[in-house]
Amino acid sequence: MSGELERVLIKAYTDPQCQGDGMATFEAYVNPHELTLAYEMEYDAGQGSGTTASRMEFKKIKPGDLTLTFFLDGTGANGRPLVVQDKIESFQTVTGYNGEIHRPNYLKVAWGTLRVKRCVLKSASIAYKLFKPDGTPLRAVITAVFTDFADDETRVAMAQDESPDLTHIRVIKAGDTLPALCQQIYGDAQLYRQVAHANQLLHFRDLQPGQRLQFPPLERLA
């Protein structure tokens, strides 16, 4: 419904594809008043002999970070009852280590038109702000940093790097042939022998759907 309050949701998944409804969800008690998206470019700062400036040749875009701050209030001042420590434990369960998959959960962070898919928790800090006389926390602030997560195929698709001077990763589909892929990537189908050798393929025609192949930079094939 238009105008209805939509709260920030963090959904946990055991599957890196983050499909379905997720295994658990953390809902913000109140929505953050600020979020920060950070991106970083990585360059090769090699310097030629006899020069004073670096080349700063572009290498890649690093995974982006999303920083969110969650305010928890157990005083009842805003009319919504809350047990602060229970909410913190819910956050830690959703975003933390999962013994079933032997790693932290895969996550989605969703809020309105914001969709940060396939992310993981990078770091979190909890600041307790107010206590009862017996030490029970009444207010706390969780500051969490999430970082993008994607497998090799997804990163290549997102970057859409088509230059032959970069390393490419392709997941073989039915009907793919090594000469055709070499023509697509390098503009030269005859390079299939070098690519087969780079991937230790005994028979270049024996490609299997789902198989991952690396296509090295063109200069390495020369």
BADO-964317 format. One record per residue (C-alpha): residue in three letters; x, y, z. Coordinates in steps of 0.25 Angstrom, whole numbers, plus 5000, padded with zeros to 4 digits. Example, Ala and Ser with C-alpha at 12.3 -4.5 7.8 and 13.67 -1.06 7.14 Angstrom:
<atoms>
ALA504949825031;SER505549965029;
</atoms>
This chain:
<atoms>
MET500050005000;SER500550144996;GLY501150215008;GLU501350095017;LEU502550085025;GLU503549985019;ARG504649945028;VAL506149895025;LEU506149745023;ILE507349655024;LYS507049515019;ALA508049395021;TYR508349285011;THR509149155011;ASP509149164996;PRO510149264989;GLN509149284979;CYS508149344989;GLN506949284983;GLY505549274990;ASP505049335003;GLY506349305011;MET506549235024;ALA506449345034;THR506149495034;PHE506549615042;GLU505649735042;ALA506149875046;TYR505449925059;VAL505550065053;ASN506050095039;PRO507450155038;HIS507550305036;GLU508750285027;LEU509350185018;THR510750185011;LEU511150114998;ALA512650104996;TYR513350064984;GLU514850054981;MET515650044968;GLU516949964968;TYR518150014959;ASP519449964956;ALA520350074961;GLY521650024953;GLN522650134950;GLY523550134938;SER525050154939;GLY525450304939;THR524050354941;THR523350424953;ALA521950384951;SER521250254952;ARG520450194941;MET519250154949;GLU518750054940;PHE517350004943;LYS517249864948;LYS515849834954;ILE514749894962;LYS514749834976;PRO513449784983;GLY512549904988;ASP512249925003;LEU510949965009;THR510950025023;LEU509750025031;THR509450065046;PHE508350005053;PHE507750075066;LEU507049985076;ASP506250045087;GLY505649965099;THR505150075107;GLY503750075101;ALA503850215098;ASN503350205083;GLY502250105087;ARG502949985081;PRO503349875092;LEU504749825089;VAL505749735097;VAL507049795092;GLN507949675095;ASP506949585087;LYS506949675075;ILE508449675075;GLU508549525076;SER507549515064;PHE508449605056;GLN509649515060;THR508949385056;VAL508449445042;THR509849505038;GLY510749415046;TYR511449285045;ASN510649165040;GLY511149025044;GLU510348955033;ILE511149025022;HIS512349045031;ARG512449195028;PRO511549325030;ASN510249325023;TYR510049385009;LEU509149505010;LYS508249605003;VAL507949745009;ALA506649805004;TRP506049935006;GLY505050004996;THR505750014983;LEU507049974989;ARG507549834986;VAL508849784990;LYS508849644986;ARG509849534989;CYS510549605000;VAL511249565013;LEU511549625026;LYS512949695026;SER512949745040;ALA512049795051;SER512149875064;ILE511149885075;ALA511050005084;TYR510249995097;LYS509650135101;LEU508750115113;PHE508550005124;LYS507549975135;PRO508149975149;ASP508349825148;GLY509249835135;THR508149795125;PRO508349885112;LEU507249975108;ARG507850045096;ALA508949995086;VAL509450035072;ILE509949925062;THR510849985051;ALA510949875040;VAL511749875028;PHE511349775016;THR512149745004;ASP511749694991;PHE511849554988;ALA511749484974;ASP512449364968;ASP513349364956;GLU512249354946;THR511449464952;ARG512649564953;VAL513049544939;ALA511549564934;MET511449694943;ALA512849744938;GLN512549714924;ASP513949714920;GLU514149684906;SER515549724903;PRO516549614899;ASP517649674908;LEU516849624920;THR516649484926;HIS515249434923;ILE514549324930;ARG513449244922;VAL512449144927;ILE512249044916;LYS510849034911;ALA510248924901;GLY510648954887;ASP511949034891;THR513249004883;LEU514649044887;PRO514949114873;ALA513549194874;LEU513949244888;CYS515349284883;GLN514749354871;GLN513749424881;ILE514849464891;TYR516049484883;GLY515549504869;ASP516349384864;ALA515749244865;GLN517149174862;LEU517549214876;TYR516749094881;ARG518049004882;GLN518749104892;VAL517449114900;ALA517348964901;HIS518748954906;ALA518549064916;ASN517348984922;GLN518048854921;LEU517048794911;LEU517448664905;HIS516248674894;PHE515848814891;ARG514548764885;ASP514148694898;LEU513448814905;GLN512448784916;PRO511348884920;GLY511648944933;GLN513148934931;ARG513949064934;LEU515049104925;GLN516049214926;PHE516449294914;PRO517749364917;PRO518149504912;LEU518449504897;GLU519949544900;ARG520049414908;LEU519649334896;ALA520549394886;
</atoms>
